[in-house]
C-alpha cells in the first residue's frame, strides 16, 4: 500500500512516519514544507511539497501514485487564522481542494484531518452526524475543507475529527497545551487558565493509530478520533501538574472572554467515540496513560 502523508514535519505527521516507516505492508512517501525534520531522515521517502502549489501537488502525485493520502497539513493556530483569513483559506481550503482533485485523478483513498472547532460547543460531546456550526474562521475553513472532501466524487474518502492533540516531536513549529502547561508549572510562572472550555485531549500516537486503521481497513465516512477523557482546560492543567508533581498554586482560573483572544472558542466539545471503537477498533488511552507515554519520551530526549 502506497501511503502519502502531508504535513509530515508536524506532530501528527511525525507520529505517522514513526508508525509506518518500518511497516512491511506500506510504501511511504512523507511530504511537508521545507526539509525533512523527522529524527531519522527518510531520504528518498521524503519530498518537499508546498500544498498550495498546483504544479508541486501534481508532480508529487504523479511520482508517488498513492493508494492512500493522509492529509494532516493545515494552518491550526486559531487566532492567526482569525487575523489572516486569506492565509487560512489558502492553507486549509484551497490546498485541500488541490489535493482532493489530485487524489481523485489517481483513485487515492483520501483521509482528511478535521477538528472539534467545526461545532459551536453548545451541545458537546458530539457524534459524527451532528450538525456543525463553527464560531471561528479556523473552524469554518476546516468545515469548508470537509465539504470539498465529501462532495468531490472521490472513489473513497474519510474524515478524522480530533481535539487538542498533544505529544512531543522533533523541531515542532508550535507547542501544545500539555507541553505549555508542564513548562510553565516547572518554571513556577503565574498562568491564567480558562475554566469554561471543556475538551477531550488526544495523544498524537492514538490519533496516528486511528488514521492508520482507516487507511488499512479502507474505511470511509466520518470518524471521531479523540482521547477518551473529558475535562476543562483548567482540570487539564491541574492533572498535568499532579502527574508531574508540580505546584499548581500559580494557576488562576479565568473566563474565556477575559483573555481578549481574536477567535471565539466553543465552550464544550468532546466526541462520542462509539463508531470509531466499533468500526476501527480505535482504543485511545486515558489522559494519565497519555502523560505516561509523554514522560517516557521526554526522558528519552534528555
Secondary structure as UniProt FT lines:
FT   STRAND          2..6
FT   TURN            8..9
FT   HELIX           11..20
FT   TURN            21..22
FT   TURN            24..25
FT   STRAND          27..32
FT   HELIX           43..45
FT   STRAND          46..48
FT   TURN            51..52
FT   HELIX           54..64
FT   STRAND          68..71
FT   HELIX           78..83
FT   HELIX           85..89
FT   HELIX           90..94
FT   HELIX           95..106
FT   STRAND          109..115
FT   HELIX           116..118
FT   TURN            128..129
FT   HELIX           137..151
FT   STRAND          156..162
FT   STRAND          165..166
FT   TURN            170..171
FT   HELIX           177..187
FT   STRAND          191..194
FT   STRAND          198..199
FT   STRAND          202..203
FT   HELIX           204..217
FT   STRAND          221..224
FT   STRAND          231..232
FT   HELIX           233..243
FT   TURN            244..245
FT   TURN            249..250
FT   STRAND          251..254
FT   HELIX           256..258
FT   HELIX           274..280
FT   HELIX           287..301
//
